[in-house]
């Protein structure tokens, strides 16, 4: 794909909006669960299966759709998946029963699995090589802002007009983004269209090593974040204090991912990733002391989140650099690794909280982050030794 054919501002705006809508769809379900449970007369636990259905469908589907995107063209996969995503949200809005709702969320998760890796791959291919991490960070910020802004707005709208209409609006927005994504990205020929040249299988050992840092990062970060509300409540924080702390966390994440993109372009992706791990380990210990003392928790959370998010654009840009002919596939695997780490973090964090409380969880999460710094240096810094000699780069 020729980056000169892509309008930088236009592509970044369209990519950012696409990620914002997909992220809002994912994050808005949680605050709407009580209303959904009441409408279908089920328990909140059963209603919560909507989140699990979306996440599992995404995690399983992402590698497959990333592979297909590299075969048939990333723009084609993006626009088809975005149209399917709009249809799945419309089905969510009109689901007549809990079973149909779960089926619609499975479809939405699968469609999202075709959207996000394609967006990342298209942005990574269109960006100038010396600004690849910065461009990818800007697009990822749309996903993070959907957590801080899109989900609360959706929750407010759900309380005002009904949760079904929220998903109908998301369906409309998704459909409206189909044409801009088709128009802004140049047609990229998949490997199959190009005669199959250069479409060798991904080297499994190399991919596994490159994805290990993502699993460790998301395990460490979400092992803490999953139990943040419960931990602060146990420490005596009021509801408004917890809400303020989470707001600081979200703002720190947005600042961190934008800064991480610039640092990765200037200092290198591997050094930035290792520094993020080391900083996250230290910040989690600082957060542990802040929670224990009950002071400066908001600032400690903002710092922790910002330092943690330095890693994400560095990891994505590194993968885009290392696998230029298979960007959609490897970035899709990276997303699956993220969801796997989130699930693993919730399990590890839950055991840590059960054994010693939230403060012990923070120490254990810090140790996991420190191991990520070591593994990044050992497993990632010299990947060429595992790449087959005939692998296209």
Secondary structure, DSSP 4 states (H G I P E B T S, - for coil): --GGGS-HHHHHHHHHHHHHHHHHHHHHHHHHHHHHHHHHT--HHHHTHHHHHHHHHHHHHHHHHHHHHHHH-HHHHHHHHHHHHHHHHHHHHH--SHHHHHHHHHHHHHHHHHHHHHHHHHHHHHS-GGGHHHHHHHHHHHHHHIIIIIHHHHHHHHHHH-HHHHHHHHHHHHHHHHHHHHHHSPP---TTTTTTTT-PPP-HHHHHHHHHHHHHHHHHHHHHHTTHHHHHHHTT--HHHHHHHHHHHHHHHHHHHHHHHHHHHHH-HHHHHHHHHHHHHHHHHHHHHHHHHTSSHHHHHHHHHHHHHHHHHHHHHHHHHHTGGGHHHHHHHHHHHHHHHHHHHHHHHHHHHHHH-HHHHHHHHHHHHHHHHHHIIIIITTGGGGS-TT---
